[in-house]
Amino acid sequence: MRKSAVALLALALVLCSACVPGGTEAAGVAGTDIAGRVVNETGAAFPGVEVRAVNLASRTPYRAYSGPDGNYTMPGDFVQGTYAVSAHFTNYSANITYY
């Protein structure tokens, strides 16, 4: 389980650093996408991870999957607000980060 926690911590940091253009300060600006790269505990690309974002006020859900290179893009007309962003993969604990 320790490996899972370490991998998802690394994953959360990747999600945090790549949410929207301009960094997390721009989170919630209309017309932006959420994009990033998912990596495993060794820093290698982590394909097939489900990345979810939910607007906490409207409960609007968004979803994307990381590709073979670990990259994902969640296109959307994100409105200003707080989002819960989480990553999910079999045998790994979910990690939720708020923006």
Secondary structure, DSSP 4 states (H G I P E B T S, - for coil): -HHHHHHHHHHHHHHHHTSSTTSGGGTT-TT--EEEE-B-TTS-B-TT-EEEEEETTT--EEEEE--TTSEEEE---PPSS-EEEEEE-TTS--EEEE-
